[in-house]
């Protein structure tokens, strides 16, 4: 009888885990924010001068090898993007996942 009860409880446990896992995965929404970024060499500024429209991933010193200046630019590079969050997301947990920042990334 103990084996029968244990087997039944085990099936119930697995079934409950499966039922609880479905709503969590159904609520997840994954969206790419890789397009329509603005980039400029230098610190973040409020003006609109010097910004270039790019998509991520982006290598901002890739053309340094093609210009007449010696070496690669190793200064600060700034990316910016404005995200609009829908009002119905107010009580949701939202995560941003960045897969490529090299050094000292900062999100403001």
N, CA, C and O of each residue as an XYZ file, in Angstrom:
432
protein
N       0.821     -1.194      0.000
C       0.000      0.000      0.000
C       0.866      1.259      0.000
O       0.510      2.243     -0.648
N       1.982      1.250      0.705
C       2.867      2.403      0.722
C       3.405      2.715     -0.667
O       3.535      3.881     -1.040
N       3.719      1.669     -1.436
C       4.213      1.891     -2.800
C       3.137      2.527     -3.665
O       3.433      3.407     -4.473
N       1.912      2.100     -3.507
C       0.800      2.646     -4.272
C       0.565      4.111     -3.896
O       0.363      4.947     -4.777
N       0.588      4.427     -2.621
C       0.393      5.798     -2.161
C       1.540      6.694     -2.641
O       1.307      7.814     -3.094
N       2.772      6.197     -2.540
C       3.933      6.948     -2.998
C       3.849      7.226     -4.502
O       4.142      8.337     -4.945
N       3.457      6.237     -5.276
C       3.329      6.397     -6.716
C       2.261      7.434     -7.054
O       2.459      8.269     -7.938
N       1.149      7.383     -6.361
C       0.058      8.327     -6.597
C       0.496      9.748     -6.229
O       0.228     10.686     -6.980
N       1.167      9.921     -5.084
C       1.627     11.238     -4.659
C       2.669     11.798     -5.626
O       2.703     12.998     -5.897
N       3.498     10.926     -6.127
C       4.515     11.364     -7.081
C       3.879     11.882     -8.369
O       4.297     12.912     -8.897
N       2.880     11.180     -8.869
C       2.177     11.636    -10.081
C       1.454     12.952     -9.841
O       1.446     13.831    -10.703
N       0.849     13.084     -8.671
C       0.156     14.319     -8.321
C       1.153     15.481     -8.261
O       0.862     16.574     -8.748
N       2.304     15.251     -7.676
C       3.337     16.273     -7.562
C       3.812     16.723     -8.950
O       3.917     17.923     -9.206
N       4.091     15.797     -9.821
C       4.539     16.124    -11.177
C       3.448     16.875    -11.927
O       3.736     17.839    -12.636
N       2.198     16.444    -11.779
C       1.080     17.116    -12.455
C       0.928     18.555    -11.968
O       0.708     19.465    -12.767
N       1.045     18.756    -10.667
C       0.934     20.110    -10.128
C       2.070     21.001    -10.622
O       1.852     22.171    -10.936
N       3.266     20.457    -10.689
C       4.393     21.235    -11.199
C       4.169     21.649    -12.651
O       4.461     22.783    -13.029
N       3.658     20.741    -13.454
C       3.383     21.060    -14.854
C       2.296     22.121    -14.979
O       2.401     23.023    -15.810
N       1.262     22.020    -14.167
C       0.186     23.006    -14.207
C       0.666     24.383    -13.768
O       0.246     25.395    -14.330
N       1.534     24.430    -12.777
C       2.037     25.713    -12.299
C       3.040     26.327    -13.262
O       3.175     27.550    -13.309
N       3.734     25.519    -14.017
C       4.752     26.029    -14.934
C       4.140     26.665    -16.172
O       4.736     27.582    -16.737
N       2.988     26.217    -16.609
C       2.377     26.724    -17.838
C       2.036     28.208    -17.755
O       2.392     28.942    -18.676
N       1.361     28.701    -16.698
C       1.047     30.131    -16.666
C       2.288     31.021    -16.647
O       2.273     32.099    -17.242
N       3.341     30.606    -15.990
C       4.547     31.430    -15.925
C       5.157     31.607    -17.312
O       5.564     32.714    -17.666
N       5.227     30.556    -18.088
C       5.816     30.677    -19.422
C       4.871     31.389    -20.381
O       5.332     32.026    -21.328
N       3.570     31.300    -20.163
C       2.613     31.947    -21.050
C       2.643     33.464    -20.887
O       2.265     34.179    -21.815
N       3.079     33.976    -19.743
C       3.100     35.407    -19.496
C       4.360     36.080    -20.012
O       4.401     37.306    -20.114
N       5.359     35.328    -20.332
C       6.629     35.916    -20.774
C       6.489     36.482    -22.178
O       5.965     35.828    -23.081
N       6.962     37.698    -22.342
C       6.959     38.366    -23.636
C       8.394     38.803    -23.924
O       8.995     39.541    -23.143
N       8.924     38.354    -25.024
C      10.289     38.706    -25.404
C      10.220     39.588    -26.638
O       9.636     39.205    -27.652
N      10.816     40.769    -26.550
C      10.829     41.699    -27.665
C      12.260     42.159    -27.913
O      13.014     42.397    -26.970
N      12.622     42.282    -29.158
C      13.937     42.794    -29.513
C      13.891     44.320    -29.542
O      12.940     44.916    -30.048
N      14.923     44.932    -28.996
C      15.060     46.394    -29.071
C      16.357     46.744    -29.805
O      16.989     47.759    -29.514
N      16.743     45.902    -30.751
C      18.028     46.042    -31.439
C      18.046     47.113    -32.517
O      19.127     47.543    -32.918
N      16.912     47.554    -32.994
C      16.909     48.538    -34.081
C      16.634     49.944    -33.549
O      16.153     50.128    -32.431
N      16.955     50.922    -34.384
C      16.657     52.334    -34.118
C      17.344     52.910    -32.882
O      16.722     53.637    -32.108
N      18.610     52.593    -32.697
C      19.422     53.209    -31.653
C      20.137     54.419    -32.244
O      20.301     54.521    -33.460
N      20.553     55.320    -31.386
C      21.390     56.447    -31.798
C      22.756     56.264    -31.156
O      22.860     55.836    -30.006
N      23.807     56.593    -31.907
C      25.169     56.438    -31.413
C      25.983     57.688    -31.713
O      25.790     58.339    -32.739
N      26.896     58.015    -30.801
C      27.879     59.064    -31.058
C      29.129     58.772    -30.265
O      29.068     58.192    -29.180
N      30.265     59.174    -30.808
C      31.518     59.085    -30.065
C      31.526     60.229    -29.066
O      31.299     61.383    -29.429
N      31.786     59.909    -27.815
C      31.815     60.921    -26.767
C      30.739     60.657    -25.724
O      30.002     59.673    -25.795
N      30.669     61.564    -24.752
C      29.710     61.463    -23.650
C      28.290     61.785    -24.122
O      28.091     62.358    -25.193
N      27.322     61.409    -23.310
C      25.917     61.701    -23.578
C      25.683     63.201    -23.508
O      26.084     63.853    -22.544
N      25.036     63.747    -24.529
C      24.709     65.172    -24.553
C      23.230     65.340    -24.849
O      22.565     64.412    -25.310
N      22.728     66.526    -24.581
C      21.308     66.778    -24.828
C      21.035     67.232    -26.259
O      19.893     67.174    -26.715
N      22.050     67.676    -26.961
C      21.863     68.149    -28.334
C      21.656     67.002    -29.311
O      21.808     65.832    -28.960
N      21.310     67.353    -30.529
C      21.066     66.339    -31.557
C      22.227     66.212    -32.540
O      22.140     65.451    -33.503
N      23.313     66.949    -32.306
C      24.456     66.916    -33.224
C      25.300     65.655    -33.044
O      25.546     65.208    -31.923
N      25.732     65.098    -34.158
C      26.683     63.998    -34.129
C      26.107     62.614    -33.873
O      26.865     61.652    -33.745
N      24.818     62.491    -33.796
C      24.210     61.182    -33.554
C      24.005     60.455    -34.880
O      23.577     61.050    -35.869
N      24.312     59.186    -34.884
C      24.173     58.331    -36.064
C      23.160     57.231    -35.728
O      23.231     56.636    -34.652
N      22.226     56.959    -36.634
C      21.245     55.906    -36.409
C      21.894     54.551    -36.697
O      22.459     54.350    -37.772
N      21.816     53.622    -35.739
C      22.435     52.301    -35.877
C      21.494     51.226    -35.363
O      20.517     51.509    -34.671
N      21.806     50.000    -35.712
C      21.145     48.824    -35.146
C      22.195     48.021    -34.401
O      23.378     48.066    -34.738
N      21.767     47.301    -33.407
C      22.687     46.475    -32.616
C      22.646     45.047    -33.109
O      21.584     44.586    -33.527
N      23.748     44.329    -33.080
C      25.058     44.748    -32.587
C      25.708     45.751    -33.526
O      25.447     45.765    -34.729
N      26.555     46.582    -32.954
C      27.198     47.662    -33.689
C      28.643     47.777    -33.241
O      28.922     47.760    -32.042
N      29.556     47.893    -34.177
C      30.964     48.086    -33.865
C      31.328     49.500    -34.259
O      31.454     49.806    -35.445
N      31.498     50.361    -33.278
C      31.674     51.774    -33.574
C      33.068     52.158    -34.023
O      33.264     53.292    -34.460
N      34.040     51.279    -33.939
C      35.362     51.633    -34.454
C      35.757     50.775    -35.659
O      36.941     50.677    -35.981
N      34.797     50.163    -36.317
C      35.088     49.286    -37.455
C      35.680     50.038    -38.633
O      36.469     49.465    -39.384
N      35.323     51.316    -38.822
C      35.835     52.073    -39.968
C      37.138     52.802    -39.658
O      37.711     53.436    -40.544
N      37.623     52.724    -38.403
C      38.879     53.387    -38.054
C      40.042     52.889    -38.912
O      40.966     53.650    -39.198
N      40.008     51.651    -39.316
C      41.083     51.096    -40.131
C      41.076     51.685    -41.540
O      42.085     51.613    -42.242
N      39.959     52.264    -41.961
C      39.832     52.804    -43.318
C      40.162     54.284    -43.424
O      40.335     54.792    -44.531
N      40.254     54.999    -42.285
C      40.521     56.431    -42.374
C      42.031     56.709    -42.334
O      42.838     55.793    -42.168
N      42.391     57.973    -42.487
C      43.809     58.354    -42.547
C      44.431     58.597    -41.172
O      45.638     58.816    -41.074
N      43.626     58.560    -40.113
C      44.148     58.797    -38.768
C      44.761     57.507    -38.220
O      44.188     56.429    -38.383
N      45.915     57.615    -37.577
C      46.543     56.401    -37.033
C      45.799     55.876    -35.808
O      45.288     56.659    -35.007
N      45.738     54.548    -35.661
C      45.150     53.922    -34.478
C      43.637     53.868    -34.489
O      42.978     54.346    -35.412
N      43.116     53.278    -33.446
C      41.678     53.148    -33.260
C      41.195     54.132    -32.211
O      41.911     54.422    -31.252
N      39.995     54.644    -32.385
C      39.386     55.494    -31.355
C      39.083     54.619    -30.144
O      38.401     53.602    -30.266
N      39.581     55.007    -28.989
C      39.380     54.229    -27.762
C      38.701     55.051    -26.680
O      38.792     54.722    -25.497
N      38.035     56.096    -27.069
C      37.357     56.949    -26.098
C      35.969     56.418    -25.766
O      35.663     55.246    -25.988
N      35.148     57.292    -25.237
C      33.785     56.951    -24.828
C      32.877     56.883    -26.049
O      32.976     57.715    -26.951
N      32.001     55.897    -26.073
C      30.957     55.787    -27.088
C      29.619     55.734    -26.373
O      29.478     55.044    -25.364
N      28.644     56.452    -26.884
C      27.342     56.528    -26.221
C      26.243     56.075    -27.171
O      26.166     56.516    -28.318
N      25.404     55.192    -26.671
C      24.212     54.749    -27.395
C      23.008     55.264    -26.636
O      23.036     55.353    -25.408
N      21.948     55.606    -27.358
C      20.717     55.969    -26.663
C      19.515     55.501    -27.466
O      19.535     55.418    -28.694
N      18.478     55.202    -26.716
C      17.223     54.748    -27.301
C      16.122     55.082    -26.312
O      16.291     54.906    -25.105
N      15.012     55.557    -26.810
C      13.863     55.823    -25.957
C      12.893     54.664    -26.086
O      12.472     54.311    -27.187
N      12.546     54.078    -24.959
C      11.582     52.974    -24.940
C      10.260     53.478    -24.380
O      10.233     54.174    -23.365
N       9.183     53.129    -25.035
C       7.852     53.469    -24.553
C       7.242     52.226    -23.922
O       7.072     51.201    -24.583
N       6.918     52.325    -22.645
C       6.371     51.188    -21.913
C       4.852     51.357    -21.834
O       4.372     52.382    -21.351
N       4.095     50.367    -22.300
C       2.632     50.472    -22.256
C       2.111     50.635    -20.827
O       2.704     50.116    -19.881
N       1.021     51.344    -20.679
C       0.444     51.606    -19.350
C       0.050     50.319    -18.630
O       0.133     50.252    -17.403
N      -0.379     49.292    -19.373
C      -0.800     48.052    -18.712
C       0.380     47.231    -18.192
O       0.172     46.169    -17.604
N       1.599     47.694    -18.394
C       2.782     47.029    -17.847
C       3.172     47.595    -16.485
O       4.194     47.197    -15.926
N       2.387     48.505    -15.948
C       2.749     49.229    -14.735
C       3.103     48.301    -13.568
O       4.038     48.597    -12.825
N       2.406     47.225    -13.391
C       2.669     46.326    -12.269
C       3.470     45.090    -12.668
O       3.610     44.161    -11.871
N       3.987     45.069    -13.872
C       4.802     43.927    -14.329
C       6.270     44.140    -14.009
O       6.743     45.268    -13.867
N       6.968     43.039    -13.901
C       8.425     43.096    -13.792
C       8.978     43.082    -15.204
O       8.620     42.214    -16.001
N       9.836     44.022    -15.521
C      10.413     44.144    -16.855
C      11.929     44.047    -16.730
O      12.536     44.708    -15.887
N      12.529     43.223    -17.571
C      13.969     43.031    -17.569
C      14.534     43.444    -18.918
O      13.946     43.149    -19.959
N      15.662     44.119    -18.902
C      16.404     44.422    -20.121
C      17.638     43.537    -20.122
O      18.368     43.473    -19.132
N      17.867     42.863    -21.222
C      19.025     41.977    -21.331
C      19.926     42.494    -22.443
O      19.527     42.567    -23.605
N      21.136     42.847    -22.068
C      22.126     43.320    -23.029
C      23.166     42.229    -23.189
O      23.685     41.707    -22.203
N      23.469     41.886    -24.426
C      24.356     40.750    -24.682
C      25.734     41.141    -25.179
O      26.510     40.253    -25.535
N      26.082     42.413    -25.223
C      27.367     42.709    -25.813
C      28.160     43.875    -25.257
O      29.209     44.189    -25.819
N      27.733     44.539    -24.189
C      28.559     45.657    -23.723
C      29.938     45.167    -23.309
O      30.067     44.144    -22.637
N      30.955     45.893    -23.710
C      32.322     45.466    -23.443
C      32.830     46.011    -22.110
O      33.348     45.263    -21.281
N      32.678     47.313    -21.912
C      33.340     47.922    -20.761
C      32.474     49.023    -20.176
O      32.033     49.917    -20.898
N      32.231     48.966    -18.895
C      31.527     49.996    -18.126
C      30.176     50.388    -18.721
O      29.942     51.577    -18.935
N      29.289     49.455    -18.993
C      27.967     49.853    -19.489
C      27.165     50.534    -18.394
O      27.279     50.186    -17.218
N      26.356     51.502    -18.785
C      25.529     52.221    -17.828
C      24.175     52.473    -18.483
O      24.103     52.878    -19.643
N      23.132     52.236    -17.750
C      21.770     52.424    -18.263
C      21.101     53.496    -17.432
O      21.010     53.366    -16.211
N      20.622     54.576    -18.085
C      19.975     55.664    -17.337
C      18.589     55.912    -17.853
O      17.890     56.790    -17.348
